[in-house]
Amino acid sequence: MEKTALNRKPNNLSKLRARLVEAEGMLRAIRSGDVDAVVVAGRQGPQVFTLQGAERAYRLLIESMNEGALTLTADKMILYANQCFARMVKCPLEQVIGSSFRRFLSADARATLRLLMKRMARSGSKIQVQLNAGDGSKIPAHLSIRPLARNDSKSATFGIVVTDMTETRRNEEMLRALTHRVVQVQEAERVRVAVELDDNITQLLCATHFRSQALAEKLAAGDRRLRRDATKLREMLGKTAEEVERISRNLRPSVLEKLGLVAALRDTSTEFARRTGVSVKLACAQLAARLPADTELTLYRILQEALRNVEKHSRARHVTVRLRLRTFVQLAINDDGIGFDPERHAARRKGKGGLGLLSMRERATYVGGALTIKSVRGAGTEIVVTIPLPPGPGASHRIGRRNQT
């Protein structure tokens, strides 16, 4: 019996060597893209998925892509993956093909992908996910998913194009930092111009106003025409000085700095209603504590820009401004004007200069918030900006009584 066992050992070694050679050949075929079929063990037994020879040219093209490409079964088993995806998830290609795509996804992303693949139409779908790489890092990625033709196989397969969004996110962060810097420079320039107006232009206008008044008083009482012209000149100078003072006050919101956000919103709304004749209703929470300075300035500037748009474009008769505070601060501005199509407006303004809606959106993004615009032609416009607040010991005591004007 011992002799029989000894005779079997060389045979076992030969079989192991043959299997090793076969495995190495399979790995080489996978790396070179020569695999024409993959056998996957499923719930209903082994299934063979074939790649017809005519598809080899397409496979070579996909291998040269700068994006990841996958073919999945309905059970999320990876039938095919190109080298770009393997490099993206930092795993050898032979460990990717034949494994489950779920290993690269978070629990939330798995659930989302499962629902999409169940409900997907021929047009496919797109989602944003975080991929779990082999080294433990997280990779932001965009998945474009589309069901594939079944051909001779009874099991559905799905094609996925995976785009690494790391560089895009880095560029977005750089753009956000640049926007931050631009906003800072804009505010500094506004303060400088306001100081110049106060120290020079306003003083000169006031002095000229007083001189014109003195001149009008010195004119002979019988020369009514000259006295009337002098009086009109004095009134024009007075209105010009008031307008320059208003511009200076808007450039440098001293009310915001000294009295806070609610007082600044009330002051701006009151001034706008008095000057334009448009009714403004202000309903806001009385804040028991000051918000972060950047948040207050952002909300103030967004209200300014929204009221400016109402004055120039909306033809509204009534505006409502609401300020709410929870774990976030929210400013909502509604008007009953003619409205507009936000998408067409964005397309028309693309590539052109100017501020407006783009300025408001960038300001909200700068402080980590979001701005939404809802507008229908003939039914007015609603602008809502929501900004999260940092947690703090006084966060739950920031709301006082509701203030309406």
Residue, then its C-alpha position, 0 to 999 in steps of 0.5 A: m500500500e505504501k508503494t501505491a501511495l508513492n506512485r500517486k505522488p508524481n501524478n499529483l505533482s504533474k496535475l498541479r504543475a499542469r493546473l499552474v501552467e493553465a492558470e498562468g496562461m489564463l492570467r496572460a490571456i486576461r492581461s492581453g485581452d485574449v479571453d473570449a469566455v468567462v465561466v461564472a458560478g451563479r445560483q443556477g450553476p455555472q454560466v458561460f459568457t462569451l465574447q465573440g471574435a468580432e468584438r476583439a477590435y472594440r475590446l482593444l479600443i476600450e483597453s486604450m481608453n482613459e476611463g474604466a470600462l466594465t461588463l457586469t452580470a445582474d448579480k454584479m459579477i465583473l465579466y470584463a474590466n479594462q486595465c484603466f479600471a484596475r489601475m483606478v481601484k489599485c488592484p491587479l486585473e486578474q483580481v478584478i475580473g471574476s470578482s464582485f463589483r460590490r466590493f468596490l462600493s459603499a453600502d449606500a452605493r450598492a443599494t442605489l446601484r441595485l435599484l438602478m439596475k432593476r429599473m433601468a431603461r434602454s437609455g441607461s443611467k448615471i450616478q456619483v459614487q465613492l469607490n473603495a480602492g485596494d489600498g483603502s483610499k476613496i476615489p470619487a467616480h462617475l458611473s454611466i450604466r447601460p444594459l447590454a444586448r443579451n445575444d445568446s445568453k439568457s442573463a442580462t449584462f450591463g456595461i459601465v463606464v467609470t470616470d475618475m472624478t479626483e482631478t475634477r474635484r480638485n479643480e472644483e476646490m481650486l475654483r472654489a478657493l479662487t472664488h473665495r479670493v475674488v469675493q474677498v478682493q471685491e469686498a475690499e474694493r467696495v470698502r475702498v470705493a465707499v471711503e473715497l465717496d465719503d471722504n471726497i465726493t460726498q463732501l464736495l457735493c455737500a459744499t456745492h449744495f450749500r454754496s448754491q443755496a447761498l447764491a440763490e439767496k443773494l439773487a435779486a428778489g425780482d429776478r424770479r427766473l434766476r432764483r428758480d434755476a438756482t433752486k432747481l440746481r440746489e435740489m439736484l445737488g441735494k438728490t445727487a448727494e443722497e444718491v452717492e450716500r446710498i451707493s456708499r452705504n450699499l458698498r460698505p454695509s455699516v448697519l450690518e457690521k454694527l447692528g447685525l443681519v436682521a437690522a441690515l435686511r430691514d434697512t435694505s428692504t425699507e430703502f428699496a420700498r421707499r425708492t421703488g414703490v414696490s411693497v416689501k414684507l420682511a418676516c425673519a427670526q430675531l437672532a439672539a446671537r450673531l451668525p458667522a461674519d461670512t454668512e451674514l455678508t453673503l445673505y445681505r449681498i444676495l438680498q441686495e442682488a435679488l432686489r436689484n433684479v426685481e427693480k430691473h427685470s421682474r416688474a413686481r409689485h410685492v416682494t416677501v423676504r423670509l429668514r429662518l433659522r434651524t441647524f441652518v439659516q435660510l433666506a427666501i425671497n419671493d416676488d410676484g413679477i413676470g418670472f423667467d426661464p432659469e435654464r434659458h437664462a443660464a444658457r444665454r448668459k454662458g460665456k458672458g460677463g456680469l454678475g446677477l444670478l451667477s454671483m448669488r450662486e457663487r456667494a452661497t457656494y463660497v460659504g458651503g451653502a446652496l442656492t435654488i431658483k424657481s421661476v415660471r413666466g407670469a408667476g413670479t420668482e422664488i430665490v432660496v439660499t440655505i447655509p449650514l451653521p457650525p455647531g456650537p454651545g449657543a446653536s440651539h438658542r439663536i432664535g428669538r421672537r419672530n420679527q415682521t415689518 
